[in-house]
Amino acid sequence: MSFFGFNTTLPRDRDHPPSGSRGFFENPDPFAEVAAQALDDDDAIDFEDTYDGLGDQLDDDQDAFNDDTFGGGGADGGKVGRDFDFFGKTAQVSDAIGEEQVRFALQNPQTARVAPQVSNQPAAEPPAKRSGYEKYSDPDFIPDLQAKSSVWGIPQKKPEPSISLPQSRKMMSLEEVEAQMRNQGVHPSHSMPPQIQDSSYLRHPQDLPTLPDGFPNLPPELLRAQFERGGLPPHMAPPPPGIPELYAGGPGPAPPGLPLHMIQNNVPPQNIPLSGPRHAGPPPGQRNQHQQQQMVPPPSSRAGNNGLPIITNPQQIMQLTEDQRSAYLVEDAKRAKRNHKIFLLSRGNGLMTPQDKNFITRIQLQQLVAAAGNVADSDPEAVLAEDFYYQVYSQIRGAPRQHPHQPLGHFAQTYLLQTGARFGGHGNRRAFQNADNHMQRMQQQVQRAVEAAKAKPKNKQLIIEGSLGKISFSNAKAPKPMLNLKRPDSSEGTRPKKIQSDLSISDRKSILTNIEHVYSTLMSMEDMERTMPPPPEDGDADAIQEHLEWRQKVHSLNQQLWKALKVMEPIGKKAIPRIFRHIDQEQRVTILTMIVVNLDSLDVVRLAQPSGPNDAQLPVAVREAIDLFSLAVMPSLLGYVNEAPFNIIIGLLGLVIAQTQVVSVARTKTGLGILTMLLSRAEIVKEAGQASERDWQQWVEKFNDLFDMLEPGLADIFPGSINSGDDMYVWQFLAAVGIGASPEQQQRLVIAVKDRVMETVGYSKTLPADMASQRLGNVNLFMRAIGLDVELLG
Amino acid sequence: MLFFSFFKTLTNQTVTIELKNDIRIRGILKSVDQYLNIKLDDVEVLELVKYPHLSAVKNMFIRGSVVRYVILPRSEVDVGLLEDATRREAANQAGKAR
């Protein structure tokens, strides 16, 4: 029975029927089967059959040179050689390889010329692009990693048979070895041939005295034979003098181990394509020069650039002094770097024809124009609209301006001009025509692009059929909108507003809306002012017409503003000064009247009433409002009042008395300010003697009324307690009252405020000098007005 | 373009920028573009202890979308002008929408 279905019977058992079943372990020797089968097939492996008998051929007698061959002195064990110069040995071999290659190149010029191109780079690539780095683009390329024996400080040795091993076989200490090496290092071998060949050697091939190092065994007959056979093959241009012909002349395969820049020298300069004017790489002249630098050292500098010999073979490096060598290596690195740079720059050389470049330029210009969008054709006005804050701010503050008024279209134009200039450089007539043509086409293109941008539909999205999303055009000026709000139609938008304004005029929102209206009208008026045409000159009908039109517009805007102002309604304080610039006298009077009449209800008066005798601090918002009012509105009013005729002042004072609670008005800063304004104006008019007798009588009447009304509350008009400090405007008012008052009134005035005066004087004595004098000065303002002085009070 | 226009006037001013990840950076505003990307010079990170990795940074370019606040020098803002500019901007927007 077999577990795996094998024939489990042993050969010796085969003849007999199985005696018993032991399962898998029936067979005591699991491997016996193999042997059995082998025996059965009669081809069992026999050692004698498979052994080839090579060992029999060994000749033990010829082991004598084993030590020499393998370098081991097994017998005495300590014979450590000093020939660690693996490179030197390798170099000898490589020399031989080099020789072979040269010989091959000379004998088979055709193949030799084609071969490097095939091996080095794709054939399609023009040779001009060689930089010596081509090899690195091949991922499998492993650069020639030649160890330099100079690392070990061993000078180049003459090739010698390996049998002649170093004589010294005794053990040397490490120091001894090193010392020996150093000694050898400082004495360069004099056995080397001169590195530079005499430039005349090419013309006298018969006396080829020496060859560059590394070719010691090249038979001179070979070269001579080449020359005698008719010189060099035609494709091998005679190399410039000073360079060994074998390396520099032909484009044959570069010997291994050459520095990469030497390989590049194989590129004949005439292969550099004459590229277009917008050559991306270095100009051809420079490039040639660069190559010539490498290829043709001037004969005078036979010792090489910077005193360096020209290195044509890596082994020469070894013969240089340390300084020279390092200098050479630095030079080499520099060259390689430069070559690499040139290579990088010139990678795309010749890929594009001038036509291609023009095409790209046109596309770019088009994009430029498109990116500028509607602004491309903009005038300063549009720029101002887009960039209002910056423009005005920089005008006001004199911030640095970065061509704010130069639209992008301008830029495109300059760009076009530049391109034109560049094309003008062509001497070739045909090329010139071509360029001209391109220029025209480009200009047309730009024009078209500008027009297209102008006519561009407003929708910023494009939904291509079948696409899953929208494509939105966005550019620098109009970035892609992140939120897409649906705006109500204009008709819908205005309707609720109207209803609102009809419903209630005075609610806050509509007031704000009105104020905004005022502002927008104001702004358009200011715009008008900016665009005001120059004053017309005589006989210039057009200018006059223009001016008239402008005036009409201004007038209509003025009306609009006036309507928007809705004089009967509260208006924004800040707008006042700006409005005042644009309205005429009548309108100003109306505004002033409205303010005076409504003095009670103005928030700056209404909210500024002190709630208690000692409650000096008004809410912050109210104080700010008051400050704003006195900063924004008062100057305008003052400016007007100072020019207003006397009767208007009288009328206004009458209005104050008749329409308002004078006492409460007088308890606020704003109210007192306006009263002071009116009173002082009246006084000035009187001083100037412009007031008629009748007017004056009227004024005195009103004044007396005012005084009578004020007198009981005079003590209350001071804000808060004495140490609050901010009471100058009160003294100003009192002074204004005092000037205009009769002596009897002055007396009553003094009695009313006497306490305050005394308090202030007393208080100022406790203050620092400057503050004290300030407070006293305030009091004095009033005292002088009634012919007194603080000094008199002691 | 209002904000762009506005921030342009703040160039060469010291501003503090708070990013959306709470880092606050003070520096001289060198430039702003229409995406409100910001270039800062002479950078100083507030609460540097929390962000030691920024201690060596001397200048930076901040993508506009990560800015939460720009804290401005008050004196450099012309409020009235800004109000007007805002009105204009609103008018422009309304005009464009129509």
Interface residues (C-beta under 8 A of the other chain):
Chain A: A385 E386 D387 F388 Y389 Y390 Q391 V392 Y393 S394 I396 R397 A399 P400 K458 A476 K477 P479 R487 S490 E516 Y519 S520 M523 K574
Chain B: M1 L2 F4 S5 F6 K8 T9 T11 Q34 Y35 D78 G80 L81 L82 E83 D84 A85 R87 R88 E89 A91 N92 K96 A97 R98
